[in-house]
Amino acid sequence: MLKKAELLLPAGSLVKLKTAILYGADAVYAGTPDMCLRAQSKFTMEELSEGIEFVHQNNKKIYLTLNLFMHNRDVEKLPTFLDTLRQLRPDGVLIADPGVFQYVRDHAPELNLFVSTQANICSYQAVKFWQNQGAKLCVLGREVSFEEMKEIRQKCPDILLECFMHGAMCMSYSGRCLISNYLADRSANQGKCAHCCRWHYKLHLRLKDGTIKELTIDEHNKDSFEFLLEEEFRPGEYFEVVEDEHGGYILNSKDMCMMPRLDDLLSIGMDSLKVEGRNKTEYYAATVARVYRQAIDDWYKNPQEWNYQHYMSELDTLQNRGYCLGFHDGKLTNISQNYEYTRTLGDWLFAGSIVEWQGDDAIFEIRNYINSGEEIEFLIPGSLNVIKLKQCTFEDALSGEISSKVSAGQEKRIRIRPQAWTLPIAEIRAQLPQYTIARKFAPLEGSNAQMLKHKKEEYDILCQNPKGRD
């Protein structure tokens, strides 16, 4: 019988950590600015300690990251890093640099050492190497196809394996990128990525006399020509370079969504399924956690009747750049890129969250505007159901001032009285604990709506192809 796979969520802050656990994560991963590749980590040491205690009180696990690539100037900090790890006592430590791995192994043998995706593990030989060094778990590179993953699992049965399941894709090999260094003098491999792959780039022409002219594309000439790239070893295979009035996004990848291939990952016994997104919102953490929690549990109960389409409507409520299947099915095509825009789009917005209960009053922090009579949906932890609420007026949680609409900003909070709900307050409190997330429907219009529809259609084409294989 297969061991149940772990659902692993990112924790970019203490609130996100608690939200992920509330909505069904088996484990979370986090880091501090000095220890990992996430220089924008929102954790203080006190918060991280509180988070670890919270996770363990809920019988879940937490892994900390020490996955930066060290330069000479960083080596002298290792003893301090190690003291911190020993003090926090996480369930595992994610490392990419072989020198760091050796140092931690030699000086803190009690710690469980995991190998980060930054180590570019794409073969069973690499897994065996790290296993021989003492690794307890290896995170496979995003570039590994399912057929490769299956062979790795077969040839490496005695080590924990983890793979990415949902989140942003990186244009560079397992995230080891130099574009940011080159264009912004910010090292992606030391937690300071400027995300240059998401920038827009404009076409120019260099004339024979050496002068450079801007190529202006407007309504008069936009249909007169196309720009195509042809790679040397793939003659006749053309990749369109798309530019609008904002520019072009030739390096911009879509987001990974492996829900249509979740049954693959579960059937071969992957130990941990990882979600990317430490800088995303609590709404992202809650939505991804609860839908994958339900999908994973349902598959183990009845794999024959399991259908990914039952869960996709929930994932479509997330802002995204369009979904793709990553490298799971093998060779990528241009359908995995988003040449039209770099921003995320979606028909739903993060409305806010219940930050505390004061007696029978819910204190709700606003994260987006809400108008009088507008319906919001509270996501019930532990299910895919929601509780809906409409209010004509809003009471400020501190001043008691009444208004007909509210907007986010400066931790704006409102008080929701018991009589606002259509269910008994005892039932509401039981189903909507602290950190419960709410969303609101805000349908896109015009070109944005068309772009979102187009991306969904492209994704459907990928998913309908039987496992994407010839």
N, C-alpha and C positions, 0 to 999 in steps of 0.2 A: 504494500500500500504506500502511495506517495506521501511524503511528509508535506504538510501544508506550507505553501510559500508565504514568506513574510512580505507585508505591504509596508514599504519604507517611504516616508514623506520628509520633505525638507522643513527645517525649522529656522527661519531667518530672524526670529525674535521670540521672546518668551510667550507672547500671546499666540503667535502662529504655532509654536510648539504645542501649547495646550489645546488649540483648536484642532490640530491634526490628530492628537490622541483622542479627543472627544469624538471625532467623526470616524474613528475606526482604524487608524494607523497602528501597526504592530510595533513599529520602531520609527525613530526620527534621527536625522543627522544634522549636526550644527557645528559651528566653529566660532572662534574669536578672531578679530582682525589680525593679530600677530601670528596666528597659528595655521592659517588656511588660505585657500585661493578665493576667499570672499572678503575682500577688504572692506565691504560695506556692511558687514555683520552688525546687527543691532544689539548684540548681547554684551552686557557687562559681566564680570566674573561672578558677581552676586546673583545676577539673573540666571546665568548658566548653572550655577549650583542649585538654585531653586528649581530650574527646569529639570535637572537630573533627578532631584528628589521627587518631583511631581510624576515623572515618567515611571520611576521605580515603584512609587506608591500604587500606580495603576497596572503594575506587573507588565510593563512594556520595556523596550530597550532604547538606548540612545548611543549614537556613535559620534565621536568628535573628529574633526579633520585637522591633520598636520601635513597637508598635501602640497605645500609650496615646493618649488624647486630652489634649493639653497645656493646662494653665492657665498663667497668666503666671508663676507661681512655678516652673514646670518648664522654661521656655524657657532659662534660664541654664545648665541641665544639659546642653543639647544638645551643646556642644563636647566634653564628657567622654564622652557616649554615643558620639559619632562616633569619638573616639580609640579607644574600646574596640572598635568594629566594625572599624576599620582594622587593629587589632592582631590580632583573631581571624580576619579574612578568611573569612567564611562565603560560601556559594554564592549567597545571596540574603538580602535584608532585607525583612521584612513590615512595612508602614506603613499606617496608616489616616488620620491627621491630615494634611490637605493642606499645612499649614505645615511639618510635620516632613518631609514628602516633598520639598518645595521646598528646604529647608535641606540635607538629605542630598544631593540631586541637585546642588546648587550647590557644595557643599564636599567631596564625595567621589564624583565622577563615575565612578570605577572600580567602585563597588558596583552590583550588580544589584538594582533596586528592584521589589519585589512589592507589590501593593495588597491589604491584609487584607480579610477578609469584613466587618470592622467598618465599612468604607466603604460598605456597602449597595449593591453593584453588582448591579443587577437588569435591566439593559437593554444592548443593543449600543451605544447612545449613550454610556452611562457608560463602557463599555470603551474606546470610541474616544477619549473625553476623556482617560482615564488613559494610554492609549497615546501620545497626543500630548504628554503631560507627561514621557514617558520611561520609563513602566512596562514591564517585561519580562514580567510575569505579573499577571493579575487573578484573585483568588479571588471566585467568584460567591457572592451571598448565599444562605442556605438557602431563602429564599422563592421562588427561581426554579424554575419548573416545567420539565419536560423539553422541552415544546414551545417554551418561551421559550429554553431552553438551546440547543436545536438551531438556532434562528434566530440566536442570538448567535454560535454557532460558524460558521455560514455567512457572516455579515456581518463577522466579525472573524477572518479566517483567518491573520493574520500576527502574532498575539500568543498567548502561552501562557495557557491557561485552566485553572483549578482549581475543583473543587467538593467539597463534603463528601459522604462516602459512608457513614460509620458513626460513631455516638456520641450523646451527649446532645443533645437539642433544647432550644432556649431559647424562652421565651414571647414575648420581645421581638424587635423588628426587627433581624435580624442580630446579636443579642446586645447591642444598645444599649438598656440597661435603666435605668429610674429607680426601680423598686420598692425596690431595695436602698438607694438614697440616701434614699428617703422613710421607710422603716421602720427602717433600721439605721444611717443616716448613713455608709454605706460605698459608695463609687462603683464600680459595675460597670465603668465605662469607664476606670477607673484601676487595675484589677486587684484589687479588694477586694470582689467580689460576695459577699453573704451568702446567696445562693440562696433568697430569700424565696418564690420560686415553688414551692419544694419543702416549705415549711412547711404545717402543717395549720391550718385555720381553722374556728372554731366558730360556729354560728348562734345569734343572739340575737334576741329580739323587743323592739321599743320600743312600749310602750303609749301610749294617747292622753294620759295624764297625764304623759308624759315619762319614766317609769321604764323601766328595761331589765331584762328577765327572761331568764335563761338557758333555752334550749330543750333540755330533756333528752330524748334519744332512748334508749329502753331496750327490753328484750324485750317489754314490754307494749304499746308504741305504735309500734314501728318499722315495722310493716306497715300502719299506719292511714293514712299519707299519704306523699306525695312532694314534693320541692321542685324546681321547674322554672324555668328562666330563658327568657324570650322576648325576643329582640333586636328593636328597633323596626322595622327594615327587612326582617325575616324573620318576618312574622306566621305563627303556626301551626307554627313550627319550635321545638321545646322541647328545652332542654339540662338534663339532670338534674343536680342538685346532690346528691352522695352524701355522707353523713356516717355514720360508725360511732362506736364508743366512743372512738376516737382523734381524731376530727375529720373535716374534709373537705379535699380536695386539688383544688380547682377550677382551680388554675393549673398543675397538674403534668402536663407532657407526657411521652409515652413516648419511648423512645430510637430514633434513626434506625438502620435497617438496610437498606441499598440492595442487598444481594445479589440479590434477585429482579429488580432492574432494572439490574444491573451490565452486562448486554449492551447496554442502551440507551446507557450512558455511554461504553462502549468503541466502539460502532459509529459514533458521531459524532466520535470523535477527541478526547475530552477529554485534556488533557495530564497532569494530575495529579489523583489521587483521594485525598482527605484523610480521615484518621481523627481524631476528636476524643478527648481523654482524657488530658491530661498528668498529671492527679492520680490516674489509675487505676493498678492494680498491674502488675508485670512479667508476671503471668499474662495480664492483659488484652492487653498489648502483644504477647506471644508468640502468643496464640491468634488475635487479629485479623490479625496480620501473616501468619502461615503459611496461614490459610485463604483470605484474599484473594489472597495470592501464588499459591497453587495455582489458584484460580478464574480469575484473570487470565491466567495462563500457559495454562490449558486452553482458554480462549475463543479466544485467538490461534491455537492449534494446530488447533482444530476448532469454529468458532462454530456450525455447523449442529446439532451434536450436544450442545452445551453445555446444562446443566440446573442451575439454581440449587439445586434440592432436594438435590443431591449434597453440598452444603457446609453446609446449614443446621444439621445436627446438631452440628457443631463450634461454630458461633456460639451455639447454645442452651446450651453449657456455661458461657457467661459469665453472671454476675449482671447482670440488667437490669430495667428498669421495664415490660417489655413493648415489643415492637418496632412501629415504624410506617415508612411510606415517605416521611415528611416531606412536602414540597410537590411531590414529583416528578410525581405524577399530576394535579396541579392542586388543586382545592378540597379543603380538609381537612374531615373530619367529626369528630364526637365520639369516633370509634373511635381517633383519634390521641392522645387524652388518657387519663390514668390517674387516675380520680377516687377509686379505692379505697385506694391506698397510695402512699407516696413512696419507700420503701426499694427496693433492688434484690433480686431473688429469683433463685434458680437451684439446680440439683441438684448442682452441682460446686463444690468449694472449691480454692483455691490451696494446695497442700500444701507447696511450698518450691522451692528451686532449688540446682543444683550451683554453689557459689561458687568452687571450685577443685578441681584434682586434685593429690593428693600421692602421687606414684608411681602405683600402681594403686588407691589409695584415693580414693573420691569424698567430698569434704566437702560435706555437704548441709545447707543452712540451713532450719530448720523455720518455716513460716508458718501452719500450722494443726495442731491435735492429730492424732496418728496413733497408733492402738491396735495392740497385738500382733496380727499376722496380717492387718492391713488392707492392701488392695491400693492402690498408688498407680501412676499412669501418667506416664511421662516422655515429653514431646512431642518427637519427633525433628525437629530443624530440617531444612527442605528437603523435607518430606513431610507427609502427614496421618496417618502411622503413629505408634504409641506402643510403648514398651517398658515392660512391667509388672513390678512388684517387690513381693514380700511379705517382711516380716521379723517374726520372733517377738520379737526383742529389739533394743534400740537402744544403740549405743555412743557415749557423749559424745565429741566430737571432741577436746576438750582434756583432760578428766580420765580418760577411759577407762571411766568408770562405766557399768554396764549397767542398763537399765531395760526394763520391759514396755510402756511408752507414753511418748510425748513430746509436749510442748506448745510453742507458739511463745512468744517473749519474750526480750528482751535478746540478740538474735542467737544464739539457741540453735542449735547445729550438732551433727550426728551424723556418724560416720565409717561409710561403706559399704564393706565389704571386698570384694575380688574374688570370693570364693566365694558372695556373696549373689546374684549374677546367674546367669541360666540360659544366657547366651551367653558366649563367650570374652571376656575382659576387653579384649583389643585391639579387638574389634568394638564393645564398649560405649563405650570411650573415643573411638573414631572417630565414633560416632553421637551421643554425648551430651557435647559439649564444655562448657567453662565457660559459665555463664549459662543452661544448659538448665533448663527449667521443668517441674515436676511438679504433677499435680492428683489429687484424690481424689473419689470419688462419695459424696455425702451427700444422699440424696433427701429432699425436703421432705415434711412430713406435714400432715394436717388441712387447715385453711383456707388455709394458704400453698400447699400442693400444688394445691388447687382454683383459687386465684387465678392461679397460674402456668399451669395448663392452660387457663384461660379466656383469658388474654392470648395464648397461642399460637393458640387458635382464632380470635380476632379478627384476628390477623395473617394467618392463612391466608385469611380472607375478603378482606382487602385484596389479597393476592398473587394469588388466583385470579381476581379481576376482571381481564379482559384489559386490562392496562396501566391499569386504573382509569378508563378513558375511556368516555363514552357513545357 
